[in-house]
């Protein structure tokens, strides 16, 4: 067991605390394994009626996977990176299929792996500090942890917009997109946990704690998002942005063109495929894809530019969207030697 994630029985609630506040509660393989084992134990414990998960500190629920460790593993050719992704995806599936209410208390930053251990729960509670993003195309990855499933099921083409741009959402937009199911002010979160511990169901506990948060960026831009991000290819999508001649479309096109060209084409295909698949099949597809990422170039270059050297100038290879062939993208979806077993 690891001290990086803490488990507590509080009344009839099982409380999980991601406990790496200095690292923004970034998820490690040991944390994923410990969470899976504890969830399995609580699933068979009649005294536990509800599970809740929170992050230690005020800055983040969970800012993602421990990217530096994955970078170092891939560079060294050790099995840690693929073992991490496998066990992370297995945990995400356990949360999605959990037989009891699973309540994610999303305070502060929630990105990448943090989304995986929250968005698949039955109840996702945002507060006024919540900031969501899936910024993976900016580090040569793709929006995994079940992004293939939940992003295409956001309203309209909102999921494709989030996946290709890495746009950050605040509380109201998290609710609009379905990332969060409820808003409870930060100073009332303890009351929610107490109610769950006392045996109230999440729906009953939330009845008078949840508040509406009106007005969203996504709602005001929804018509343009649906029209532009509903295109049949990345090239058509960028052409539509270029033809729109608004500040939003210019900024959005610039943002997408700065991302890894391979990741951009890969993510577009991923979401279109994921819209047709079951949750478990989406995770199986993502595990195929991530093996290609670990064996490739752009993930290491993206992490170098963002986290290691922090120079902000990744040198993608291929360097342009035009150089990324259909055959290169097809290879990411070909069944590899290692398949994900759920």
C-alpha positions as CSV (number, residue, x, y, z in Angstrom):
1,X,0.0,0.0,0.0
2,X,1.1,3.6,-0.7
3,X,0.7,6.7,1.4
4,X,0.1,8.6,-1.9
5,X,-3.6,7.5,-1.6
6,X,-5.5,7.2,1.7
7,X,-8.5,5.2,2.5
8,X,-11.0,5.7,5.3
9,X,-14.3,4.4,6.4
10,X,-16.4,7.3,7.6
11,X,-19.7,6.0,8.8
12,X,-21.2,4.1,5.8
13,X,-19.0,6.0,3.3
14,X,-15.7,4.8,1.9
15,X,-13.5,7.9,1.5
16,X,-10.5,8.0,-0.9
17,X,-8.0,10.8,-0.7
18,X,-5.4,11.3,-3.5
19,X,-2.5,12.4,-1.3
20,X,0.2,14.0,-3.4
21,X,-0.7,17.7,-3.1
22,X,2.8,19.0,-4.0
23,X,2.5,17.0,-7.3
24,X,-1.1,18.2,-7.8
25,X,-2.2,14.7,-6.8
26,X,-0.8,13.2,-10.0
27,X,-1.7,9.5,-10.4
28,X,1.0,6.8,-10.2
29,X,0.7,3.1,-10.9
30,X,0.9,2.2,-7.2
31,X,-2.0,4.6,-6.5
32,X,-4.1,3.0,-9.3
33,X,-3.4,-0.5,-8.0
34,X,-4.3,0.5,-4.5
35,X,-7.5,2.2,-5.5
36,X,-8.6,-0.8,-7.6
37,X,-7.9,-3.2,-4.6
38,X,-9.8,-1.0,-2.2
39,X,-12.8,-0.5,-4.5
40,X,-13.0,-4.3,-4.9
41,X,-13.0,-4.7,-1.1
42,X,-15.6,-2.0,-0.6
43,X,-17.8,-3.4,-3.3
44,X,-18.2,-6.6,-1.2
45,X,-18.5,-4.7,2.1
46,X,-22.2,-4.4,3.1
47,X,-21.3,-1.7,5.5
48,X,-20.1,0.6,2.7
49,X,-23.0,2.2,0.9
50,X,-21.2,5.0,-1.1
51,X,-17.6,5.7,-2.1
52,X,-16.3,9.3,-2.4
53,X,-13.0,10.4,-3.8
54,X,-11.2,13.7,-3.2
55,X,-7.8,15.3,-3.7
56,X,-5.6,16.6,-0.8
57,X,-4.9,20.3,-0.7
58,X,-6.7,23.2,-2.4
59,X,-5.0,23.3,-5.8
60,X,-6.0,20.1,-7.6
61,X,-8.3,17.1,-7.5
62,X,-5.8,15.3,-9.8
63,X,-3.8,17.0,-12.5
64,X,-3.2,13.7,-14.5
65,X,-0.8,10.9,-14.6
66,X,2.7,11.2,-13.4
67,X,4.0,12.2,-16.8
68,X,7.7,12.5,-15.8
69,X,7.8,8.8,-14.7
70,X,6.1,7.7,-17.9
71,X,8.6,9.8,-19.9
72,X,11.6,8.3,-18.1
73,X,10.2,4.7,-18.4
74,X,9.6,5.0,-22.1
75,X,13.0,6.6,-22.7
76,X,14.7,3.7,-20.7
77,X,12.6,1.0,-22.4
78,X,11.3,-0.3,-19.0
79,X,7.8,-1.8,-18.8
80,X,6.5,0.8,-16.3
81,X,4.8,3.1,-18.8
82,X,2.6,0.4,-20.4
83,X,2.0,-1.3,-17.0
84,X,0.8,2.1,-15.7
85,X,-1.6,2.6,-18.6
86,X,-3.0,-0.9,-18.3
87,X,-3.6,-0.6,-14.6
88,X,-5.0,2.9,-15.0
89,X,-7.5,1.8,-17.6
90,X,-8.5,-1.2,-15.5
91,X,-9.2,1.2,-12.6
92,X,-11.2,3.5,-14.9
93,X,-13.4,0.5,-16.0
94,X,-13.9,-0.5,-12.3
95,X,-15.2,3.0,-11.6
96,X,-17.5,3.0,-14.6
97,X,-19.0,-0.3,-13.7
98,X,-18.9,0.2,-9.9
99,X,-22.0,-1.4,-8.2
100,X,-22.3,1.4,-5.6
101,X,-22.6,5.2,-5.9
102,X,-19.2,6.7,-6.7
103,X,-19.0,10.4,-5.8
104,X,-16.1,12.5,-7.2
105,X,-15.5,15.7,-5.3
106,X,-13.7,17.8,-7.9
107,X,-11.9,20.7,-6.3
108,X,-9.3,22.6,-8.4
109,X,-7.5,21.1,-11.4
110,X,-8.8,17.9,-13.0
111,X,-7.0,16.8,-16.1
112,X,-6.0,13.5,-17.8
113,X,-5.7,10.7,-15.3
114,X,-7.7,12.8,-12.8
115,X,-10.6,12.8,-15.3
116,X,-10.4,9.1,-15.5
117,X,-11.0,8.6,-11.8
118,X,-13.8,11.1,-11.6
119,X,-15.8,11.5,-14.9
120,X,-16.9,7.8,-15.0
121,X,-18.4,7.9,-11.5
122,X,-22.1,8.1,-10.9
123,X,-21.9,11.6,-9.3
124,X,-19.3,14.3,-10.2
125,X,-19.4,17.3,-7.9
126,X,-17.7,20.5,-9.1
127,X,-17.1,23.5,-6.9
128,X,-16.2,27.1,-7.8
129,X,-12.5,26.2,-8.2
130,X,-12.9,23.4,-10.7
131,X,-10.9,23.6,-13.9
132,X,-11.1,20.7,-16.4
133,X,-9.0,20.0,-19.5
134,X,-7.9,17.1,-21.6
135,X,-4.7,18.7,-23.0
136,X,-3.0,15.6,-24.3
137,X,-2.5,16.6,-27.9
138,X,-0.2,19.3,-26.7
139,X,2.2,16.6,-25.3
140,X,2.0,14.1,-28.2
141,X,-0.6,11.9,-26.6
142,X,-4.4,11.6,-27.0
143,X,-7.3,12.1,-24.6
144,X,-7.3,8.6,-23.0
145,X,-8.7,7.3,-19.7
146,X,-12.0,6.7,-21.5
147,X,-12.0,9.9,-23.5
148,X,-12.9,7.9,-26.5
149,X,-16.2,7.2,-24.8
150,X,-17.2,10.3,-22.8
151,X,-16.0,13.0,-25.2
152,X,-18.2,11.9,-28.2
153,X,-21.1,11.8,-25.8
154,X,-20.8,15.4,-24.7
155,X,-23.5,17.7,-26.3
156,X,-23.1,18.1,-30.0
157,X,-19.4,18.4,-31.0
158,X,-18.3,19.8,-27.7
159,X,-16.2,16.7,-27.0
160,X,-14.2,17.1,-30.3
161,X,-13.6,20.7,-29.5
162,X,-12.3,19.9,-26.1
163,X,-10.1,17.0,-27.4
164,X,-8.4,18.9,-30.3
165,X,-7.9,22.2,-28.5
166,X,-7.3,21.1,-24.9
167,X,-9.6,24.0,-23.8
168,X,-9.9,24.6,-20.1
169,X,-13.4,24.6,-18.7
170,X,-14.6,26.3,-15.5
171,X,-17.5,25.1,-13.4
172,X,-20.5,26.2,-15.5
173,X,-19.0,24.7,-18.7
174,X,-18.2,21.4,-16.8
175,X,-21.9,21.2,-16.0
176,X,-22.9,22.1,-19.5
177,X,-20.6,19.5,-21.1
178,X,-21.7,16.7,-18.6
179,X,-18.2,16.5,-17.1
180,X,-19.8,17.4,-13.8
181,X,-23.3,16.4,-12.7
182,X,-23.7,18.8,-9.8
183,X,-22.3,22.1,-8.3
184,X,-21.8,22.3,-4.6
185,X,-19.9,25.3,-3.1
186,X,-16.6,24.5,-1.6
187,X,-17.6,25.5,1.9
188,X,-20.5,23.0,1.8
189,X,-18.4,20.0,0.7
190,X,-17.8,18.8,4.3
191,X,-21.6,18.8,4.8
192,X,-22.0,16.6,1.8
193,X,-19.4,14.1,3.0
194,X,-21.1,14.0,6.4
195,X,-24.4,13.3,4.9
196,X,-23.0,10.4,2.9
197,X,-21.3,9.1,6.0
198,X,-24.6,9.2,7.8
199,X,-26.2,7.0,5.2
200,X,-28.0,9.4,2.9
201,X,-28.0,8.5,-0.8
202,X,-26.0,10.9,-3.0
203,X,-29.2,12.1,-4.6
204,X,-30.8,12.9,-1.3
205,X,-27.7,14.4,0.1
206,X,-27.3,16.7,-2.9
207,X,-31.0,17.8,-3.1
208,X,-30.6,21.1,-1.2
209,X,-26.8,21.5,-1.6
210,X,-26.7,21.5,-5.4
211,X,-27.0,25.0,-7.0
212,X,-27.4,26.0,-10.6
213,X,-24.6,27.9,-12.3
214,X,-26.0,29.9,-15.3
215,X,-24.2,31.1,-18.4
216,X,-21.5,29.2,-20.2
217,X,-18.9,29.8,-22.9
218,X,-19.8,26.6,-24.6
219,X,-23.5,27.4,-24.8
220,X,-22.8,30.8,-26.4
221,X,-20.4,29.1,-29.0
222,X,-22.4,25.9,-29.4
223,X,-23.7,26.6,-32.9
224,X,-20.2,27.3,-34.3
225,X,-18.7,24.4,-32.4
226,X,-21.2,22.0,-33.8
227,X,-20.9,23.3,-37.4
228,X,-17.1,23.4,-37.5
229,X,-16.1,20.4,-35.3
230,X,-18.7,18.2,-37.0
231,X,-16.6,18.1,-40.2
232,X,-15.5,14.8,-41.6
233,X,-11.7,15.4,-41.4
234,X,-9.2,17.6,-39.5
235,X,-8.4,19.4,-42.8
236,X,-12.1,20.2,-43.4
237,X,-12.4,21.4,-39.8
238,X,-9.4,23.7,-40.0
239,X,-10.7,25.0,-43.4
240,X,-14.0,25.8,-41.7
241,X,-12.2,27.7,-38.9
242,X,-10.2,29.6,-41.4
243,X,-13.3,30.6,-43.3
244,X,-15.1,31.8,-40.2
245,X,-13.1,35.0,-39.8
246,X,-13.8,35.6,-36.1
247,X,-11.3,36.1,-33.2
248,X,-12.5,32.8,-31.7
249,X,-12.0,30.8,-34.9
250,X,-8.6,32.3,-35.6
251,X,-7.4,31.6,-32.0
252,X,-8.9,28.1,-32.2
253,X,-7.2,27.2,-35.5
254,X,-3.9,28.6,-34.2
255,X,-4.2,26.4,-31.0
256,X,-4.9,23.2,-33.0
257,X,-2.0,23.8,-35.4
258,X,0.4,24.1,-32.5
259,X,-0.4,20.6,-31.2
260,X,1.3,17.4,-32.3
261,X,0.1,16.8,-35.9
262,X,0.1,13.0,-35.3
263,X,-1.9,13.4,-32.1
264,X,-4.4,15.7,-33.8
265,X,-5.2,13.3,-36.5
266,X,-5.1,10.3,-34.1
267,X,-7.5,12.1,-31.7
268,X,-10.0,13.0,-34.5
269,X,-10.2,9.3,-35.5
270,X,-10.3,8.1,-31.9
271,X,-13.4,10.2,-31.1
272,X,-15.2,9.2,-34.3
273,X,-14.5,5.5,-33.6
274,X,-15.4,5.8,-29.9
275,X,-18.8,7.2,-30.6
276,X,-19.7,3.7,-32.0
277,X,-18.1,1.6,-29.3
278,X,-18.9,0.4,-25.8
279,X,-17.0,1.8,-22.8
280,X,-14.8,-1.3,-22.4
281,X,-14.1,-1.4,-26.1
282,X,-13.0,2.2,-26.0
283,X,-10.5,1.4,-23.3
284,X,-9.2,-1.6,-25.4
285,X,-8.8,0.7,-28.3
286,X,-6.9,3.3,-26.2
287,X,-4.5,0.6,-24.9
288,X,-3.7,-0.3,-28.5
289,X,-3.2,3.3,-29.3
290,X,-1.0,4.1,-26.3
291,X,1.4,1.3,-27.3
292,X,2.1,3.2,-30.5
293,X,2.5,6.4,-28.6
294,X,5.1,4.9,-26.2
295,X,7.0,3.5,-29.2
296,X,6.9,6.8,-31.1
297,X,8.5,10.2,-31.0
298,X,6.0,13.0,-30.2
299,X,5.1,12.0,-26.7
300,X,8.7,12.3,-25.5
301,X,9.2,15.6,-27.4
302,X,6.0,17.1,-26.0
303,X,6.9,16.1,-22.5
304,X,10.4,17.5,-23.0
305,X,9.2,20.8,-24.2
306,X,6.4,21.1,-21.6
307,X,7.8,19.5,-18.4
308,X,11.5,18.6,-18.7
309,X,13.2,21.6,-20.5
310,X,10.0,23.8,-20.4
311,X,11.1,25.7,-23.5
312,X,7.6,25.5,-25.1
313,X,8.9,24.7,-28.5
314,X,8.3,21.0,-29.3
315,X,9.8,19.7,-32.6
316,X,7.1,17.4,-33.8
317,X,7.9,14.6,-36.3
318,X,6.1,14.7,-38.7
319,X,6.1,18.4,-38.4
320,X,2.9,19.1,-40.3
321,X,-0.6,17.6,-40.6
322,X,0.0,17.1,-44.4
323,X,2.9,14.8,-43.6
324,X,0.9,12.5,-41.4
325,X,-0.4,9.7,-43.6
326,X,-3.6,7.7,-43.2
327,X,-1.4,4.5,-43.0
328,X,0.5,5.9,-40.1
329,X,-2.7,6.6,-38.2
330,X,-4.2,3.2,-39.1
331,X,-1.2,1.5,-37.4
332,X,-2.3,2.9,-34.0
333,X,-5.5,1.0,-34.2
334,X,-4.0,-2.4,-35.3
335,X,-4.2,-5.0,-32.5
336,X,-0.7,-5.3,-30.9
337,X,0.7,-8.2,-29.1
338,X,-0.6,-6.9,-25.7
339,X,-4.3,-6.4,-25.5
340,X,-6.2,-5.0,-22.5
341,X,-8.0,-7.6,-20.5
342,X,-11.0,-6.2,-18.6
